[in-house]
Amino acid sequence: MRKQRRIGLTSLAVSLVTLVVIACGGDLGGTAVGQPDTPASTGPTSTPKIVSSPTAKPTNTPVPQSKPAAVPIEAPTPSPTPPATEPIPTPVRQTIINEYGFKLELDGEVSVIIAGSPTSEQGIIRFTNQGVTVILGWEPSINTLQQAVANSYKRLQDGQPGLSFEPISEGALPVSGERGVFGGFKVLDKANSTVGGGLVAAWVCSEPQSLYSLTLTGPQATVVQIRFQRILDSFTCAS
């Protein structure tokens, strides 16, 4: 009796398992032989929801702005340049001597000392021009030019006995289109030191046949030479 009961219990267990398998569609973790793999029905298909991504925050990067179109600027029309005007020269004061048959133009205001009563035939004038002593004499042409220079030189020596005179140069030069001669010298004191220098010259104007003698002396030989040449250049014989 026990053996039959055990068999009966076993059959009953097998039957229960079979029922469970049938109730579950026979799916015990495997696939039925000869049946296609069909996905298990999961019920009605639901429409998927679209999940929006979070909106990105704007950055602080500046947006380049377009440059406004350049407005053309008209160049100003240049005004006509007025014609250049020559500067007005400043008048230079001069002392002009033209009463005695010749004309002499001296730079600046010069005080001229007249000896005696000069005429166009004979006379002597004296003045100082920029530190240089000038003596100009004229007389009828009775001596040679060399003799006239020698006479002027001797007068200087006689007028200054405490000084010595030493000739250093001589030659010819033109004066107002006429031929003239000159001699240069230096002046020494008793200690034989040079204290100055001078130049003497002589020439004859054809009209009115007057002989002119010019003597210049001064402490600086260079200044004496400059004034000497300036006087000769500004001297004009009577026309």
SULCOR-V898556 format. One record per residue. N is the residue number from 1. RES is the residue in one small letter. PHI is phi in radians with two decimals (NA if undefined). NEAR is the number of other C-alpha atoms within 8 Angstrom. Layout:
N/RES/PHI/NEAR, N/RES/PHI/NEAR
//
This chain:
1/m/NA/4, 2/r/-1.13/5, 3/k/-1.15/6, 4/q/-1.17/7, 5/r/-1.15/8, 6/r/-1.14/8, 7/i/-1.13/8, 8/g/-1.16/8, 9/l/-1.17/8, 10/t/-1.14/8, 11/s/-1.12/8, 12/l/-1.16/8, 13/a/-1.14/8, 14/v/-1.12/8, 15/s/-1.13/8, 16/l/-1.13/8, 17/v/-1.14/8, 18/t/-1.09/8, 19/l/-1.15/8, 20/v/-1.12/8, 21/v/-1.11/11, 22/i/-1.13/8, 23/a/-1.15/7, 24/c/-1.59/7, 25/g/1.39/6, 26/g/1.33/8, 27/d/-1.61/9, 28/l/-2.06/6, 29/g/1.59/4, 30/g/-2.35/5, 31/t/-2.09/8, 32/a/-1.20/7, 33/v/-1.15/4, 34/g/1.50/4, 35/q/-1.83/6, 36/p/-1.23/4, 37/d/-1.30/5, 38/t/-2.00/4, 39/p/-1.14/4, 40/a/-1.19/4, 41/s/-1.22/4, 42/t/-1.91/5, 43/g/1.62/4, 44/p/-1.10/4, 45/t/-1.26/5, 46/s/-1.68/4, 47/t/-1.25/4, 48/p/-1.18/4, 49/k/-1.50/4, 50/i/-1.56/4, 51/v/-1.64/4, 52/s/-1.36/4, 53/s/-1.34/4, 54/p/-1.09/4, 55/t/-1.17/4, 56/a/-1.22/4, 57/k/-1.31/4, 58/p/-1.14/4, 59/t/-1.50/4, 60/n/-1.62/4, 61/t/-1.17/4, 62/p/-1.16/4, 63/v/-1.47/4, 64/p/-1.04/4, 65/q/-1.68/4, 66/s/-1.27/4, 67/k/-1.30/4, 68/p/-1.18/4, 69/a/-1.09/4, 70/a/-1.15/4, 71/v/-1.57/4, 72/p/-1.09/4, 73/i/-1.78/4, 74/e/-1.31/4, 75/a/-1.19/4, 76/p/-1.13/4, 77/t/-1.27/4, 78/p/-1.10/4, 79/s/-1.31/4, 80/p/-1.08/4, 81/t/-1.29/4, 82/p/-1.14/4, 83/p/-1.05/4, 84/a/-1.13/4, 85/t/-1.81/4, 86/e/-1.24/4, 87/p/-1.08/4, 88/i/-1.36/4, 89/p/-1.14/4, 90/t/-1.28/4, 91/p/-1.08/4, 92/v/-1.72/6, 93/r/-1.25/7, 94/q/-2.38/10, 95/t/-1.94/10, 96/i/-1.97/8, 97/i/-1.96/9, 98/n/-2.54/8, 99/e/-1.65/7, 100/y/-2.14/10, 101/g/1.47/10, 102/f/-2.59/11, 103/k/-2.25/14, 104/l/-2.35/11, 105/e/-1.82/11, 106/l/-1.92/11, 107/d/-1.27/9, 108/g/1.41/8, 109/e/-1.52/8, 110/v/-2.05/11, 111/s/-1.52/6, 112/v/-1.75/8, 113/i/-1.75/7, 114/i/-1.82/9, 115/a/-1.59/9, 116/g/1.15/6, 117/s/-2.15/6, 118/p/-1.19/11, 119/t/-2.24/7, 120/s/-1.23/8, 121/e/-1.70/12, 122/q/-2.73/10, 123/g/2.99/13, 124/i/-2.46/12, 125/i/-2.23/11, 126/r/-2.46/12, 127/f/-2.81/11, 128/t/-2.01/11, 129/n/-2.25/9, 130/q/0.94/4, 131/g/1.45/6, 132/v/-1.92/13, 133/t/-1.51/11, 134/v/-2.15/12, 135/i/-2.21/11, 136/l/-2.15/11, 137/g/-2.21/11, 138/w/-2.49/12, 139/e/-2.79/10, 140/p/-1.05/9, 141/s/-1.33/9, 142/i/-2.06/5, 143/n/-2.00/6, 144/t/-1.33/7, 145/l/-1.10/11, 146/q/-1.12/8, 147/q/-1.19/8, 148/a/-1.13/11, 149/v/-1.13/15, 150/a/-1.11/8, 151/n/-1.12/8, 152/s/-1.12/11, 153/y/-1.12/9, 154/k/-1.19/8, 155/r/-1.08/8, 156/l/-1.10/8, 157/q/-1.09/11, 158/d/-1.20/7, 159/g/-1.41/6, 160/q/-2.38/7, 161/p/-1.15/7, 162/g/-1.44/6, 163/l/-2.08/10, 164/s/-1.95/10, 165/f/-2.06/9, 166/e/-2.24/8, 167/p/-1.12/8, 168/i/-2.27/8, 169/s/-2.80/7, 170/e/-2.82/8, 171/g/2.97/7, 172/a/-1.92/8, 173/l/-2.73/8, 174/p/-1.59/8, 175/v/-2.41/12, 176/s/0.89/9, 177/g/1.42/5, 178/e/-1.85/10, 179/r/-1.52/10, 180/g/-2.37/13, 181/v/-2.26/14, 182/f/-2.56/13, 183/g/-2.54/13, 184/g/-1.97/12, 185/f/-2.70/12, 186/k/-2.10/14, 187/v/-1.95/13, 188/l/-2.05/14, 189/d/-1.55/11, 190/k/-1.18/8, 191/a/-1.51/5, 192/n/1.12/6, 193/s/-1.74/7, 194/t/-1.26/9, 195/v/-2.04/9, 196/g/2.90/12, 197/g/-2.82/15, 198/g/-2.87/15, 199/l/-2.44/14, 200/v/-2.24/14, 201/a/-2.56/12, 202/a/-2.61/15, 203/w/-2.74/13, 204/v/-2.12/13, 205/c/-1.52/12, 206/s/-1.04/7, 207/e/-2.18/8, 208/p/-1.77/8, 209/q/1.07/9, 210/s/-1.84/13, 211/l/-1.74/13, 212/y/-1.95/12, 213/s/-2.15/14, 214/l/-2.17/11, 215/t/-2.27/12, 216/l/-2.26/13, 217/t/-2.42/12, 218/g/-3.04/13, 219/p/-1.27/8, 220/q/-2.03/8, 221/a/-1.08/11, 222/t/-1.13/6, 223/v/-1.15/9, 224/v/-1.06/15, 225/q/-1.14/10, 226/i/-1.13/8, 227/r/-1.15/10, 228/f/-1.05/10, 229/q/-1.17/8, 230/r/-1.13/8, 231/i/-1.17/11, 232/l/-1.10/9, 233/d/-1.21/8, 234/s/-1.71/10, 235/f/-1.55/12, 236/t/-2.31/9, 237/c/-1.18/10, 238/a/-1.11/9, 239/s/-1.55/3
//
